[in-house]
Amino acid sequence: MKVAIVHYWLVNMRGGEKMLEALLELFPEADVFTHVYNPSAVSDLINSRHIYTSPIQKLPFAKKLYQKYLPFMPRALDSFNLQNYDLVISSEAGPAKGVIPNPDAYHICYCHSPMRYVWDMYHDYFKKAHFFTRFFMKRFIHRLRLWDVCSANLVDHFITNSSYSARRIKRYYNRDATVVYGPASIEKYCSVPRNTDDYYLLAGQITEYKKAAIAFEACAHTGRKLIVAGSGVLKKEIRRWSRTGFVSFRGRVSDEELASLFSGARALIFPGIEDMGLIPIEANAAGCPVIAYGKGGVLDTIKDGVTGIFFDEQTPSSLIKALDQFESREHEFKDRSLFNSQVTQFSCEAFKERIMRIVAERKRV
C-alpha cells in the first residue's frame, strides 16, 4: 500500500506534528506533502522522510509568514500529484484535505479543527488583525469557506480528536467524524513522583484566546502563587501581573522542567477552550489535577471529580470559586492509579491501534 500524508505546514513541533510523527511510525514508507517546510523547526523523524512542498514554499518569507498566504493554499494543493497512492491521510488545521486522490484511493482526514479563523473565531481574528490583513480577509473569507465545505466531499472518512471537534465538523461540513484521541506523551510523565508545593501552574502558549489573563487575575487577587510556563504574545499582561508578586513567568521550558513543574503544582489551571488539549493530559499523567473551563476537549480528557474539576464561566470570579472548591477537596485527588487509568486512552500506542483499525476496516470493504 502506497501512502501519502498531507500535513498543513511544518514550521514547529506542536500537537499536530506529534501526531504526524506517530503516523510516520505507522507508515515508515509514507511520503509527506506540505505547504511550507522548515527543517530546523521539526524533529529528526520528520526530516528523515521524503517531504514535498507546495508553491507556497517559494514565496517571500514563507517560513515565517505562512499564515498570510492562506488564501493561496487551496490552489497550491493542486500541485500535489497523488494519483499513485492507495491511502491518503490529510492532517488538517490549515488547508490540507483539498488534495485530489485517485478514484480508488482511500482518503482519511484527521481534522484537528475546522479552521477557526474561517469559521467560529473569524470575528475575533478580524477584530485583532492589522488593517491590511482585514482588507484581504473581507475579500477572501467567503471563497475560503466555500472551498472548505466543498473539499470535505473529497474525504472518505473524517477522524478528529474530541467530541467537541466532531460537533464542529458536523456543523460546518455536515459530516460525521470518528473520535480518535491524538497521541499524548504520557510516558514522559507517568513515572514523575508527586512532590506538591504551594503553587498553581499555567502552561502552554500564552495567547489571548487561551484566556490566560483569567488565571493571572484570579490568583493575584486571592494571593495564590501562579507559575506560568510557556511563550506567547501577552507582553503587557505579563509585565502587569509580574508586579503583583504572585504571578511569575518562566518562559519556554524543557520537557524535564515541565515534568518538575507538574510534580510540584497543586493543580494545572486551564482557562481556555481547546479542541483537545495535550497539556491537561500530560499534567494528569504526572498525577497533577486540572482546574479547567468546562467546555471543549477537556470534557473528554478530564474526569470531573477524579482527575480535575470544571468551572462554568471564563471569568476570574468563576475560577476563584473553583479554586476554593478544589482546595476544600484537594485530598480527594491523591490516588495516582485513577490518573493512570484515565490517561492510558490518550497514549501513542492507543492512537496507532485505532488508526490501524480504521485502515483495516476499509481493506475489508
PEKADA-V512453 format. One record per residue. N is the residue number from 0. PHI is phi in whole degrees, -180 to 180 (* if undefined). OMEGA is omega as a letter, one per 20 degrees, with the letter a starting at -180 (none if undefined). Layout:
n->N phi->PHI omega->OMEGA
n->N phi->PHI omega->OMEGA
//
This chain:
n->0 phi->* omega->r
n->1 phi->-93 omega->a
n->2 phi->-118 omega->r
n->3 phi->-119 omega->r
n->4 phi->-116 omega->a
n->5 phi->-108 omega->a
n->6 phi->-114 omega->a
n->7 phi->-55 omega->r
n->8 phi->-159 omega->a
n->9 phi->-120 omega->a
n->10 phi->-128 omega->r
n->11 phi->-164 omega->r
n->12 phi->-122 omega->r
n->13 phi->-122 omega->a
n->14 phi->-59 omega->a
n->15 phi->-64 omega->a
n->16 phi->-75 omega->r
n->17 phi->-64 omega->r
n->18 phi->-66 omega->r
n->19 phi->-59 omega->r
n->20 phi->-59 omega->r
n->21 phi->-63 omega->r
n->22 phi->-65 omega->r
n->23 phi->-69 omega->r
n->24 phi->-71 omega->r
n->25 phi->-70 omega->a
n->26 phi->-124 omega->a
n->27 phi->-65 omega->r
n->28 phi->-97 omega->a
n->29 phi->-67 omega->r
n->30 phi->-93 omega->a
n->31 phi->-114 omega->r
n->32 phi->-120 omega->a
n->33 phi->-155 omega->r
n->34 phi->-71 omega->a
n->35 phi->-135 omega->a
n->36 phi->-133 omega->r
n->37 phi->-120 omega->a
n->38 phi->-56 omega->a
n->39 phi->-74 omega->a
n->40 phi->-104 omega->a
n->41 phi->-124 omega->a
n->42 phi->-76 omega->r
n->43 phi->-63 omega->r
n->44 phi->-60 omega->r
n->45 phi->-65 omega->a
n->46 phi->-65 omega->a
n->47 phi->-78 omega->a
n->48 phi->-102 omega->r
n->49 phi->-72 omega->a
n->50 phi->-122 omega->r
n->51 phi->-114 omega->a
n->52 phi->-110 omega->r
n->53 phi->-86 omega->r
n->54 phi->-60 omega->r
n->55 phi->-60 omega->a
n->56 phi->-56 omega->a
n->57 phi->-90 omega->a
n->58 phi->-77 omega->a
n->59 phi->-58 omega->r
n->60 phi->54 omega->a
n->61 phi->-60 omega->a
n->62 phi->-67 omega->r
n->63 phi->-107 omega->a
n->64 phi->-105 omega->a
n->65 phi->-55 omega->a
n->66 phi->-68 omega->r
n->67 phi->-68 omega->a
n->68 phi->-94 omega->a
n->69 phi->-51 omega->a
n->70 phi->-61 omega->a
n->71 phi->-93 omega->a
n->72 phi->-69 omega->r
n->73 phi->-55 omega->r
n->74 phi->-70 omega->a
n->75 phi->-63 omega->r
n->76 phi->-62 omega->r
n->77 phi->-64 omega->a
n->78 phi->-76 omega->a
n->79 phi->-88 omega->r
n->80 phi->-94 omega->a
n->81 phi->-110 omega->a
n->82 phi->-69 omega->a
n->83 phi->-98 omega->a
n->84 phi->-104 omega->a
n->85 phi->-89 omega->a
n->86 phi->-128 omega->r
n->87 phi->-118 omega->r
n->88 phi->-116 omega->r
n->89 phi->-97 omega->r
n->90 phi->-110 omega->a
n->91 phi->-120 omega->r
n->92 phi->-138 omega->r
n->93 phi->-123 omega->a
n->94 phi->-59 omega->r
n->95 phi->-151 omega->a
n->96 phi->-75 omega->a
n->97 phi->-82 omega->r
n->98 phi->-74 omega->a
n->99 phi->-109 omega->r
n->100 phi->-77 omega->r
n->101 phi->-74 omega->a
n->102 phi->-60 omega->a
n->103 phi->-96 omega->a
n->104 phi->-76 omega->r
n->105 phi->-106 omega->a
n->106 phi->-109 omega->r
n->107 phi->-102 omega->r
n->108 phi->-111 omega->r
n->109 phi->-89 omega->a
n->110 phi->-93 omega->r
n->111 phi->-63 omega->r
n->112 phi->-172 omega->r
n->113 phi->-55 omega->a
n->114 phi->-55 omega->a
n->115 phi->-60 omega->a
n->116 phi->-71 omega->r
n->117 phi->-95 omega->a
n->118 phi->-114 omega->a
n->119 phi->-70 omega->r
n->120 phi->-107 omega->a
n->121 phi->-56 omega->a
n->122 phi->-66 omega->r
n->123 phi->-65 omega->r
n->124 phi->-65 omega->a
n->125 phi->-63 omega->a
n->126 phi->-63 omega->a
n->127 phi->-94 omega->a
n->128 phi->-75 omega->r
n->129 phi->-66 omega->a
n->130 phi->-53 omega->a
n->131 phi->-62 omega->r
n->132 phi->-66 omega->r
n->133 phi->-61 omega->r
n->134 phi->-59 omega->a
n->135 phi->-78 omega->r
n->136 phi->-59 omega->a
n->137 phi->-60 omega->a
n->138 phi->-90 omega->a
n->139 phi->-109 omega->a
n->140 phi->-63 omega->a
n->141 phi->-68 omega->r
n->142 phi->-66 omega->r
n->143 phi->-64 omega->r
n->144 phi->-65 omega->r
n->145 phi->-62 omega->r
n->146 phi->-62 omega->a
n->147 phi->-62 omega->r
n->148 phi->-71 omega->a
n->149 phi->-64 omega->a
n->150 phi->-69 omega->r
n->151 phi->-62 omega->r
n->152 phi->-72 omega->r
n->153 phi->-86 omega->a
n->154 phi->-101 omega->r
n->155 phi->-83 omega->a
n->156 phi->-146 omega->r
n->157 phi->-90 omega->r
n->158 phi->-124 omega->r
n->159 phi->-149 omega->a
n->160 phi->-99 omega->a
n->161 phi->-164 omega->r
n->162 phi->-63 omega->r
n->163 phi->-61 omega->r
n->164 phi->-67 omega->r
n->165 phi->-63 omega->r
n->166 phi->-67 omega->r
n->167 phi->-68 omega->r
n->168 phi->-64 omega->r
n->169 phi->-64 omega->a
n->170 phi->-65 omega->a
n->171 phi->-91 omega->a
n->172 phi->-112 omega->a
n->173 phi->56 omega->r
n->174 phi->-126 omega->r
n->175 phi->-81 omega->a
n->176 phi->-134 omega->r
n->177 phi->-83 omega->r
n->178 phi->-84 omega->r
n->179 phi->-128 omega->a
n->180 phi->-60 omega->r
n->181 phi->-63 omega->a
n->182 phi->-71 omega->r
n->183 phi->-109 omega->a
n->184 phi->-84 omega->a
n->185 phi->-69 omega->a
n->186 phi->-62 omega->a
n->187 phi->-67 omega->a
n->188 phi->-118 omega->a
n->189 phi->-64 omega->a
n->190 phi->-94 omega->a
n->191 phi->-71 omega->r
n->192 phi->-74 omega->r
n->193 phi->-82 omega->r
n->194 phi->-142 omega->a
n->195 phi->-63 omega->r
n->196 phi->-114 omega->a
n->197 phi->-96 omega->r
n->198 phi->-152 omega->r
n->199 phi->-105 omega->a
n->200 phi->-127 omega->r
n->201 phi->-123 omega->a
n->202 phi->-133 omega->r
n->203 phi->112 omega->r
n->204 phi->-69 omega->a
n->205 phi->-99 omega->a
n->206 phi->-123 omega->a
n->207 phi->-65 omega->a
n->208 phi->-70 omega->r
n->209 phi->-85 omega->r
n->210 phi->59 omega->r
n->211 phi->-62 omega->a
n->212 phi->-61 omega->r
n->213 phi->-61 omega->r
n->214 phi->-69 omega->r
n->215 phi->-56 omega->a
n->216 phi->-67 omega->a
n->217 phi->-62 omega->a
n->218 phi->-74 omega->a
n->219 phi->-64 omega->a
n->220 phi->-76 omega->r
n->221 phi->-111 omega->r
n->222 phi->73 omega->r
n->223 phi->-94 omega->a
n->224 phi->-81 omega->r
n->225 phi->-126 omega->r
n->226 phi->-104 omega->a
n->227 phi->-114 omega->a
n->228 phi->-119 omega->a
n->229 phi->147 omega->r
n->230 phi->-106 omega->r
n->231 phi->178 omega->a
n->232 phi->-117 omega->a
n->233 phi->-85 omega->a
n->234 phi->-67 omega->r
n->235 phi->-65 omega->r
n->236 phi->-63 omega->a
n->237 phi->-62 omega->r
n->238 phi->-63 omega->a
n->239 phi->-63 omega->a
n->240 phi->-81 omega->r
n->241 phi->-65 omega->a
n->242 phi->-67 omega->a
n->243 phi->-72 omega->a
n->244 phi->87 omega->a
n->245 phi->-99 omega->a
n->246 phi->-115 omega->r
n->247 phi->-123 omega->a
n->248 phi->-115 omega->a
n->249 phi->-100 omega->a
n->250 phi->73 omega->r
n->251 phi->-68 omega->a
n->252 phi->-123 omega->r
n->253 phi->-76 omega->r
n->254 phi->-60 omega->a
n->255 phi->-67 omega->r
n->256 phi->-67 omega->r
n->257 phi->-65 omega->r
n->258 phi->-61 omega->r
n->259 phi->-66 omega->r
n->260 phi->-68 omega->r
n->261 phi->-60 omega->a
n->262 phi->-60 omega->a
n->263 phi->-91 omega->a
n->264 phi->-72 omega->r
n->265 phi->-63 omega->r
n->266 phi->-165 omega->r
n->267 phi->-88 omega->r
n->268 phi->-99 omega->a
n->269 phi->-134 omega->a
n->270 phi->-91 omega->a
n->271 phi->-94 omega->r
n->272 phi->-113 omega->r
n->273 phi->-120 omega->r
n->274 phi->-63 omega->r
n->275 phi->-134 omega->r
n->276 phi->93 omega->a
n->277 phi->-81 omega->a
n->278 phi->-59 omega->r
n->279 phi->-61 omega->r
n->280 phi->-67 omega->r
n->281 phi->-65 omega->r
n->282 phi->-62 omega->r
n->283 phi->-60 omega->r
n->284 phi->-61 omega->r
n->285 phi->-87 omega->r
n->286 phi->82 omega->a
n->287 phi->-93 omega->r
n->288 phi->-64 omega->a
n->289 phi->-125 omega->r
n->290 phi->-109 omega->a
n->291 phi->-127 omega->r
n->292 phi->-66 omega->a
n->293 phi->-81 omega->r
n->294 phi->-153 omega->r
n->295 phi->95 omega->a
n->296 phi->-66 omega->a
n->297 phi->-63 omega->r
n->298 phi->-66 omega->r
n->299 phi->-89 omega->a
n->300 phi->-95 omega->a
n->301 phi->-105 omega->r
n->302 phi->-95 omega->a
n->303 phi->-60 omega->r
n->304 phi->81 omega->a
n->305 phi->-118 omega->r
n->306 phi->-115 omega->r
n->307 phi->170 omega->r
n->308 phi->-138 omega->a
n->309 phi->-113 omega->r
n->310 phi->-117 omega->a
n->311 phi->-92 omega->a
n->312 phi->-132 omega->r
n->313 phi->-84 omega->r
n->314 phi->-136 omega->r
n->315 phi->-58 omega->a
n->316 phi->-65 omega->r
n->317 phi->-67 omega->r
n->318 phi->-65 omega->r
n->319 phi->-61 omega->r
n->320 phi->-60 omega->r
n->321 phi->-66 omega->r
n->322 phi->-63 omega->r
n->323 phi->-61 omega->r
n->324 phi->-63 omega->a
n->325 phi->-61 omega->a
n->326 phi->-66 omega->r
n->327 phi->-75 omega->a
n->328 phi->-121 omega->a
n->329 phi->-56 omega->a
n->330 phi->-65 omega->a
n->331 phi->-79 omega->a
n->332 phi->-110 omega->a
n->333 phi->-104 omega->a
n->334 phi->-81 omega->a
n->335 phi->-65 omega->a
n->336 phi->-63 omega->r
n->337 phi->-69 omega->r
n->338 phi->-67 omega->a
n->339 phi->-62 omega->a
n->340 phi->-68 omega->r
n->341 phi->-73 omega->a
n->342 phi->-85 omega->a
n->343 phi->-57 omega->a
n->344 phi->-67 omega->a
n->345 phi->-104 omega->a
n->346 phi->-73 omega->r
n->347 phi->-64 omega->a
n->348 phi->-66 omega->r
n->349 phi->-64 omega->r
n->350 phi->-61 omega->a
n->351 phi->-61 omega->a
n->352 phi->-62 omega->a
n->353 phi->-70 omega->r
n->354 phi->-62 omega->a
n->355 phi->-67 omega->r
n->356 phi->-65 omega->r
n->357 phi->-67 omega->r
n->358 phi->-65 omega->a
n->359 phi->-67 omega->r
n->360 phi->-63 omega->r
n->361 phi->-65 omega->a
n->362 phi->-61 omega->a
n->363 phi->-80 omega->a
n->364 phi->-71 omega->none
//
